[in-house]
């Protein structure tokens, strides 16, 4: 019997993780982009808000220049800090793409309209970082 419980829990976790990513991929307000595409976006559009949803410790080790730090676990309660950017393009990233889908979903629930999600996070960023 306990085997079935473990299998059910694993299935629920997989559906939750994969489901979040599928919802992001299907949403017209979200564009999943590579590091090269993100670099182009930032050079072509100076109005893009860059949102780093990692921890403060990760942020101080290196972040995309001009990135705002708002850890994913604080985003929902601090969303009002971003309200003025609701119609501004926003690039969201984490370390490897595991936490940022949650942040993207929070932004979508709060009516953000132009979200760019950095696939695989800052781990794919081969450009200069700010410390």
Buried (B, 14 or more C-beta within 10 A) or exposed (E): EEEEEEEEEEEEEEEEEEEBBEBBEEBEEBBBBEBEBBBEBBEEEEEBBBBBBBBEEBBEEEBBEEBBBBBBEEBEEEBEEBEEBBEBBBBBBBBBBEBBBBBBBBBBEBEBBBBBBBBBBBEBBEEEEEE
